[in-house]
Amino acid sequence: MADPILIIGAGIGGLSAAIHLAAAGKRVLILEQNTAVGGKMSEWTAQGFRWDTGPSVITMRHVFEELFSAAGKRLEDYLTLLPVEPLTRYFFPDGTLLDFTRDLPALLRQIEQIDARDVEGFLNYLSYVARLHRITGPVFIYDEPPRPGSLLRVHPRDMLHVDAWRSMDRAIRSFVHSPQLRQLLGRFATYVGASPYRAPATLNVIAHVELNGGVWYPQGGIYAIARAMERLALELGVEIRTGTWIDQILVKDNRAAGVVLADGRTISGEAVIANVDVATVYEHLLPRTAQTEKRLRKLSRIEPSCSGFILMLGVEGQHPQLAHHNIFFSRDYPGEFRDIFERQRPPDDPTIYVAITSKADPDHAPAGHENWFVLVNAPACTPDFDWREAQQSYREVVLDRLREYGLDIRRSIRVERILTPADLETMTGARRGALYGSSSNNPLAAFLRPHNQDPLIRNLYYAGGTTHPGGGVPMVTLSGKLAARLILKKV
Ligand SMILES: Cc1cc2nc3c(=O)[nH]c(=O)nc-3n(C[C@H](O)[C@H](O)[C@H](O)COP(=O)(O)OP(=O)(O)OC[C@H]3O[C@@H](n4cnc5c(N)ncnc54)[C@H](O)[C@@H]3O)c2cc1C
């Protein structure tokens, strides 16, 4: 029997690669250190409450449909993706409330109340982001990693519209006037862990996938996606070994030939896919040579995306004023991103995201209670900031801010767990606790991001947030497809 293709890690990128390869008839073995699949997509239960501990906003439904249809299956037979309405409820410091609804006339009426000029500005913005998606999608998202020559695939007429040389915020300002809408649209930079004041305007394309494509909630919780992908992979004959730590990638004649387990045993493979941060592969899994050292130095210079500070709260009482997804904006948005990316300190005045899945799945909390997942963007870990020391006082900052928004929940908290960027780094293996891999703040980020195929070691491929096309659940699903496609072309 031919050696299997080995996949290190059962994150969403690893599972996606496995499904594509097995659907093409390949033998696949996934080796995962944790006891369950999913990686950053995980869940936690306590005292009758249930939380998703990682991703909570799912966009790009078509990516999941395509994954299942690649294996000749229907997504609906594995996963129920429900449309979320409103997409998000936004709370602003001046008391403005905006429900980002799928009902366009109702949305425009709310925008008109804020600033009548922004109705046409917003409609123009929607068509601008749809055009960005049409132009950049085929080159930067859905196909193999872009090279400078890839830009030749963009029609000369569309070249200027790639909009890489101004910031997202600058572009947004050219469409809408109100500070509220500017802050709201800038927030999409955080979907890839970037700053709207530094990320290229091209990334406004993220707004297209949410505002024109919708937000989806998998019935049962976000972890239902990992479960559905695991089920499909197993049905296709993929072998998944959990509780299996990979110590090294075996390299022979400059070619990935297998892996070495923690106990020293080796497994040979036809090819190896690392669903692990690319820099971590170079630092810990590959033999050190002058060439790999040089590449590690280069990879280490890539700015990480932001991390997150999380409170999982079991809250007594119902809050009808809250939706499934809620955002409580800070007073000084540019200052918040300066704190995260320049000062590298948790923001004093953070924007707070609160997701409550018990609104859609009442059994996620005991009767009369809610399961709050509270997330604040935080800097990637640095050696000179100790989260163990800071976590309790930062919890108070977040709860104080929620109280200022009229949500005085301290005495209603029945269960609580804090996850800091340092915890995320330990639990998920994400370098410096980065949620999305690299930051995408650089206009050339798409070109600097590591390729799905290793440039030095033959037969070594990557799927996951630190490789093309980037972080986020749909994107890593695509990265798995691209890694599989590159392998199938070769072997
Ligand atoms: C708090 C948080 C909130 C987020 N919010 C969103 C969101 O709302 N929407 C969204 O789309 N995305 C969100 N993301 C990002 C999204 O979760 C990630 O981009 C995606 O899940 C990463 O998948 P991955 O394929 O890179 O694998 P990972 O999830 O990084 O998994 C890698 C796997 O490899 C395993 N592994 C690593 N090293 C080894 C080894 N040596 N041996 C064996 N196994 C190993 C790990 O245990 C892990 O299971 C969020 C992430 C976090 C943490």
The ligand as an SDF file (V2000), in Angstrom:
LIG
                    3D

 53 58  0  0  0  0  0  0  0  0999 V2000
  -10.6450   33.6890   19.8140 C   0  0  0  0  0  0  0  0  0  0  0  0
  -10.7000   33.5330   18.3030 C   0  0  0  0  0  0  0  0  0  0  0  0
  -11.7240   34.1430   17.5960 C   0  0  0  0  0  0  0  0  0  0  0  0
  -11.7900   33.9920   16.2050 C   0  0  0  0  0  0  0  0  0  0  0  0
  -12.8740   34.5120   15.5420 N   0  0  0  0  0  0  0  0  0  0  0  0
  -13.0670   34.1700   14.2440 C   0  0  0  0  0  0  0  0  0  0  0  0
  -14.3050   34.4400   13.6140 C   0  0  0  0  0  0  0  0  0  0  0  0
  -15.2430   34.9710   14.2340 O   0  0  0  0  0  0  0  0  0  0  0  0
  -14.4660   34.0670   12.3070 N   0  0  0  0  0  0  0  0  0  0  0  0
  -13.4700   33.4300   11.6190 C   0  0  0  0  0  0  0  0  0  0  0  0
  -13.6770   33.0940   10.4460 O   0  0  0  0  0  0  0  0  0  0  0  0
  -12.2860   33.1610   12.2030 N   0  0  0  0  0  0  0  0  0  0  0  0
  -12.0690   33.4860   13.4980 C   0  0  0  0  0  0  0  0  0  0  0  0
  -10.9100   33.1360   14.1270 N   0  0  0  0  0  0  0  0  0  0  0  0
   -9.8030   32.5760   13.3310 C   0  0  0  0  0  0  0  0  0  0  0  0
  -10.0160   31.1030   13.0090 C   0  0  0  0  0  0  0  0  0  0  0  0
  -10.4150   30.4120   14.1640 O   0  0  0  0  0  0  0  0  0  0  0  0
   -8.7070   30.5300   12.4990 C   0  0  0  0  0  0  0  0  0  0  0  0
   -8.2260   31.2870   11.3960 O   0  0  0  0  0  0  0  0  0  0  0  0
   -8.8320   29.0770   12.0470 C   0  0  0  0  0  0  0  0  0  0  0  0
   -9.6820   28.3100   12.8640 O   0  0  0  0  0  0  0  0  0  0  0  0
   -7.4220   28.4960   12.0580 C   0  0  0  0  0  0  0  0  0  0  0  0
   -7.4290   27.2210   11.4640 O   0  0  0  0  0  0  0  0  0  0  0  0
   -6.0750   26.5040   11.0420 P   0  0  0  0  0  0  0  0  0  0  0  0
   -6.4030   25.5820    9.9330 O   0  0  0  0  0  0  0  0  0  0  0  0
   -5.0160   27.5210   10.8140 O   0  0  0  0  0  0  0  0  0  0  0  0
   -5.6790   25.5790   12.2590 O   0  0  0  0  0  0  0  0  0  0  0  0
   -5.5360   25.7870   13.8200 P   0  0  0  0  0  0  0  0  0  0  0  0
   -6.8680   26.0760   14.3820 O   0  0  0  0  0  0  0  0  0  0  0  0
   -4.4250   26.7040   14.1370 O   0  0  0  0  0  0  0  0  0  0  0  0
   -5.1730   24.2940   14.2450 O   0  0  0  0  0  0  0  0  0  0  0  0
   -3.8910   23.7480   14.0950 C   0  0  0  0  0  0  0  0  0  0  0  0
   -3.9200   22.3650   14.7200 C   0  0  0  0  0  0  0  0  0  0  0  0
   -2.6140   21.8030   14.6350 O   0  0  0  0  0  0  0  0  0  0  0  0
   -2.3450   21.1100   15.8540 C   0  0  0  0  0  0  0  0  0  0  0  0
   -0.8830   21.0300   16.0050 N   0  0  0  0  0  0  0  0  0  0  0  0
   -0.0120   22.0740   16.0220 C   0  0  0  0  0  0  0  0  0  0  0  0
    1.2520   21.6050   16.1710 N   0  0  0  0  0  0  0  0  0  0  0  0
    1.1700   20.2530   16.2430 C   0  0  0  0  0  0  0  0  0  0  0  0
    2.1370   19.2140   16.3810 C   0  0  0  0  0  0  0  0  0  0  0  0
    3.4530   19.4650   16.4750 N   0  0  0  0  0  0  0  0  0  0  0  0
    1.6870   17.9380   16.4070 N   0  0  0  0  0  0  0  0  0  0  0  0
    0.3750   17.6310   16.2960 C   0  0  0  0  0  0  0  0  0  0  0  0
   -0.5840   18.5930   16.1660 N   0  0  0  0  0  0  0  0  0  0  0  0
   -0.1920   19.8800   16.1220 C   0  0  0  0  0  0  0  0  0  0  0  0
   -3.0060   21.9810   16.8990 C   0  0  0  0  0  0  0  0  0  0  0  0
   -3.2660   21.2630   18.0830 O   0  0  0  0  0  0  0  0  0  0  0  0
   -4.3010   22.3960   16.1870 C   0  0  0  0  0  0  0  0  0  0  0  0
   -5.3500   21.4960   16.4180 O   0  0  0  0  0  0  0  0  0  0  0  0
  -10.7890   33.2700   15.5220 C   0  0  0  0  0  0  0  0  0  0  0  0
   -9.7470   32.6740   16.2320 C   0  0  0  0  0  0  0  0  0  0  0  0
   -9.7110   32.7820   17.6230 C   0  0  0  0  0  0  0  0  0  0  0  0
   -8.6060   32.0900   18.3900 C   0  0  0  0  0  0  0  0  0  0  0  0
  1  2  1  0
  2  3  1  0
  2 52  2  0
  3  4  2  0
  4  5  1  0
  4 50  1  0
  5  6  2  0
  6  7  1  0
  6 13  1  0
  7  8  2  0
  7  9  1  0
  9 10  1  0
 10 11  2  0
 10 12  1  0
 12 13  2  0
 13 14  1  0
 14 15  1  0
 14 50  1  0
 15 16  1  0
 16 17  1  0
 16 18  1  0
 18 19  1  0
 18 20  1  0
 20 21  1  0
 20 22  1  0
 22 23  1  0
 23 24  1  0
 24 25  2  0
 24 26  1  0
 24 27  1  0
 27 28  1  0
 28 29  2  0
 28 30  1  0
 28 31  1  0
 31 32  1  0
 32 33  1  0
 33 34  1  0
 33 48  1  0
 34 35  1  0
 35 36  1  0
 35 46  1  0
 36 37  1  0
 36 45  1  0
 37 38  2  0
 38 39  1  0
 39 40  1  0
 39 45  2  0
 40 41  1  0
 40 42  2  0
 42 43  1  0
 43 44  2  0
 44 45  1  0
 46 47  1  0
 46 48  1  0
 48 49  1  0
 50 51  2  0
 51 52  1  0
 52 53  1  0
M  END
$$$$
